[in-house]
């Protein structure tokens, strides 16, 4: 699960990384890196050499 927090430490959004959520056919096995792109995309790298891109809804 990737969670966004505000300045006060309160969770304000979450991205489930399990099969069945956000179009995933399998769980994200070992998420190790995350970045946010200029258009709001979320990029996640995971073992073993997997790369995921989540785009915000239109």
Backbone as a printed PyTorch tensor [residue, N CA C, xyz], in Angstrom:
tensor([[[  0.8560,  -1.1630,   0.0000],
         [  0.0000,   0.0000,   0.0000],
         [  0.9050,   1.2300,   0.0000]],

        [[  0.6250,   2.1510,  -0.9070],
         [  1.3240,   3.4390,  -0.9250],
         [  0.3510,   4.4560,  -0.3370]],

        [[  0.8200,   5.2280,   0.6350],
         [ -0.0430,   6.1800,   1.3270],
         [  0.5610,   7.5700,   1.2510]],

        [[ -0.2730,   8.5680,   0.9790],
         [  0.1420,   9.9680,   0.9720],
         [ -0.2770,  10.5940,   2.2940]],

        [[  0.6460,  11.3560,   2.9050],
         [  0.3820,  12.0090,   4.1780],
         [  0.4940,  13.5240,   4.0190]],

        [[ -0.2770,  14.2590,   4.8070],
         [ -0.1470,  15.7130,   4.8020],
         [  0.9570,  16.1300,   5.7750]],

        [[  1.1620,  17.4370,   5.9010],
         [  2.2400,  17.9530,   6.7480],
         [  2.0830,  17.5800,   8.2250]],

        [[  0.8480,  17.2800,   8.6330],
         [  0.5850,  16.9180,  10.0220],
         [  0.6630,  15.4180,  10.2700]],

        [[  1.0120,  14.6510,   9.2410],
         [  1.1310,  13.2080,   9.3960],
         [ -0.1720,  12.4500,   9.2490]],

        [[ -1.2060,  13.1230,   8.7510],
         [ -2.4980,  12.4750,   8.5480],
         [ -2.5610,  11.8880,   7.1380]],

        [[ -3.0170,  10.6550,   7.0230],
         [ -3.1680,  10.0200,   5.7150],
         [ -4.2580,  10.7410,   4.9370]],

        [[ -3.9610,  11.0890,   3.6560],
         [ -4.9600,  11.7870,   2.8460],
         [ -5.3360,  11.0060,   1.5930]],

        [[ -4.5250,  10.0250,   1.1920],
         [ -4.9020,   9.1530,   0.0760],
         [ -4.0810,   7.8730,   0.1510]],

        [[ -4.5700,   6.8410,  -0.5410],
         [ -3.8830,   5.5460,  -0.5250],
         [ -4.0240,   4.8710,  -1.8730]],

        [[ -3.0200,   4.0810,  -2.2310],
         [ -3.0150,   3.3170,  -3.4760],
         [ -2.7300,   1.8670,  -3.1100]],

        [[ -3.7570,   1.0290,  -3.2000],
         [ -3.5900,  -0.3940,  -2.9020],
         [ -2.7620,  -1.0420,  -4.0070]],

        [[ -1.8060,  -1.8590,  -3.6340],
         [ -0.9130,  -2.5180,  -4.5830],
         [ -1.1800,  -4.0140,  -4.6540]],

        [[ -2.4350,  -4.3880,  -4.4390],
         [ -2.8250,  -5.7910,  -4.4470],
         [ -3.6170,  -6.1260,  -5.6980]],

        [[ -3.5540,  -7.3870,  -6.0910],
         [ -4.3190,  -7.8920,  -7.2290],
         [ -5.7810,  -7.4750,  -7.0950]],

        [[ -6.3520,  -7.0250,  -8.2180],
         [ -7.7550,  -6.6280,  -8.2210],
         [ -7.9730,  -5.1400,  -8.0290]],

        [[ -6.9620,  -4.4130,  -7.5770],
         [ -7.0750,  -2.9720,  -7.4000],
         [ -6.3340,  -2.2640,  -8.5230]],

        [[ -6.9170,  -1.2040,  -9.0460],
         [ -6.2720,  -0.3300, -10.0330],
         [ -5.7610,  -1.0860, -11.2540]],

        [[ -6.4850,  -2.1290, -11.6530],
         [ -6.1280,  -2.8820, -12.8400],
         [ -5.0140,  -3.8980, -12.6680]],

        [[ -4.5710,  -4.1240, -11.4440],
         [ -3.4880,  -5.0860, -11.2150],
         [ -4.0000,  -6.5200, -11.3350]],

        [[ -3.2810,  -7.3250, -12.1000],
         [ -3.6180,  -8.7440, -12.2290],
         [ -2.9060,  -9.5850, -11.1840]],

        [[ -1.8400,  -9.0480, -10.5920],
         [ -1.0880,  -9.7000,  -9.5150],
         [ -0.7040,  -8.6420,  -8.4920]],

        [[ -0.3780,  -9.0800,  -7.2880],
         [  0.1290,  -8.1640,  -6.2810],
         [  1.4640,  -7.5790,  -6.7320]],

        [[  1.7620,  -6.3460,  -6.3210],
         [  3.1010,  -5.7930,  -6.5120],
         [  3.9560,  -6.4730,  -5.4500]],

        [[  4.9380,  -7.3150,  -5.8490],
         [  5.5780,  -8.2200,  -4.8960],
         [  6.5160,  -7.5930,  -3.8710]],

        [[  7.2530,  -6.5900,  -4.1990],
         [  8.1800,  -6.0170,  -3.2170],
         [  8.5030,  -4.5980,  -3.6670]],

        [[  7.5390,  -3.7010,  -3.5000],
         [  7.7350,  -2.3140,  -3.9350],
         [  8.8840,  -1.6980,  -3.1590]],

        [[  9.8460,  -1.1230,  -3.8920],
         [ 11.0370,  -0.5740,  -3.2440],
         [ 11.3070,   0.8730,  -3.5880]],

        [[ 10.7080,   1.3780,  -4.6470],
         [ 10.9450,   2.7640,  -5.0310],
         [  9.6890,   3.3680,  -5.6020]],

        [[  9.4880,   4.6690,  -5.3160],
         [  8.2860,   5.3490,  -5.7980],
         [  8.6610,   6.7660,  -6.1970]],

        [[  8.0550,   7.2550,  -7.2720],
         [  8.2460,   8.6300,  -7.7380],
         [  6.9330,   9.1140,  -8.3110]],

        [[  6.7560,  10.4360,  -8.3100],
         [  5.5570,  11.0390,  -8.8780],
         [  5.9820,  11.9110, -10.0430]],

        [[  5.3350,  11.7100, -11.2010],
         [  5.6560,  12.4600, -12.4100],
         [  4.9320,  13.7900, -12.4710]],

        [[  5.2870,  14.6160, -13.4620],
         [  4.7140,  15.9560, -13.5820],
         [  3.2180,  15.9720, -13.8940]],

        [[  2.6990,  14.8930, -14.4450],
         [  1.2780,  14.8040, -14.7710],
         [  0.4920,  14.0620, -13.6840]],

        [[  1.1240,  13.7940, -12.5400],
         [  0.4620,  13.0920, -11.4440],
         [  0.5720,  11.5850, -11.5090]],

        [[  1.3450,  11.0500, -12.4740],
         [  1.5470,   9.6070, -12.5450],
         [  2.3610,   9.1590, -11.3270]],

        [[  2.1310,   7.9200, -10.9210],
         [  2.9240,   7.3220,  -9.8490],
         [  3.7130,   6.1800, -10.4590]],

        [[  5.0320,   6.2230, -10.2890],
         [  5.9300,   5.2030, -10.8150],
         [  6.4570,   4.3830,  -9.6430]],

        [[  6.3510,   3.0610,  -9.7460],
         [  6.8210,   2.1790,  -8.6830],
         [  7.7210,   1.1180,  -9.2910]],

        [[  8.8820,   0.8980,  -8.6740],
         [  9.7500,  -0.2130,  -9.0610],
         [  9.6790,  -1.2550,  -7.9670]],

        [[  9.7950,  -2.5180,  -8.3830],
         [  9.6040,  -3.6340,  -7.4730],
         [ 10.5290,  -4.7680,  -7.8780]],

        [[ 10.8870,  -5.5840,  -6.9190],
         [ 11.6430,  -6.7990,  -7.2110],
         [ 10.6870,  -7.8170,  -7.8070]],

        [[ 11.0660,  -8.6280,  -8.7190],
         [ 12.3530,  -8.7020,  -9.4030],
         [ 12.3110,  -7.9340, -10.7290]],

        [[ 12.8360,  -6.7360, -10.7620],
         [ 12.9330,  -5.9140, -11.9790],
         [ 11.5840,  -5.6150, -12.6230]],

        [[ 10.6120,  -5.1960, -11.8120],
         [  9.2870,  -4.8410, -12.3120],
         [  9.0970,  -3.3310, -12.2190]],

        [[  8.3460,  -2.7660, -13.1580],
         [  8.1010,  -1.3210, -13.2130],
         [  6.6130,  -1.1010, -13.4520]],

        [[  5.9880,  -0.2890, -12.6210],
         [  4.5510,  -0.0260, -12.7060],
         [  4.3300,   1.4690, -12.8750]],

        [[  3.3140,   1.8230, -13.6650],
         [  2.9120,   3.2240, -13.8310],
         [  1.4200,   3.2990, -13.5590]],

        [[  1.0440,   4.1550, -12.6410],
         [ -0.3610,   4.4110, -12.3240],
         [ -0.6510,   5.8470, -12.7320]],

        [[ -1.6540,   6.0340, -13.5740],
         [ -2.0150,   7.3640, -14.0480],
         [ -3.2800,   7.8240, -13.3430]],

        [[ -3.3670,   9.1400, -13.0730],
         [ -4.5810,   9.6430, -12.4260],
         [ -5.7780,   9.5020, -13.3640]],

        [[ -6.9750,   9.3980, -12.8180],
         [ -8.1710,   9.2980, -13.6700],
         [ -8.3260,  10.5580, -14.5140]],

        [[ -8.9110,  10.3980, -15.6700],
         [ -9.1340,  11.5580, -16.5820],
         [-10.1650,  12.4920, -16.0510]]])
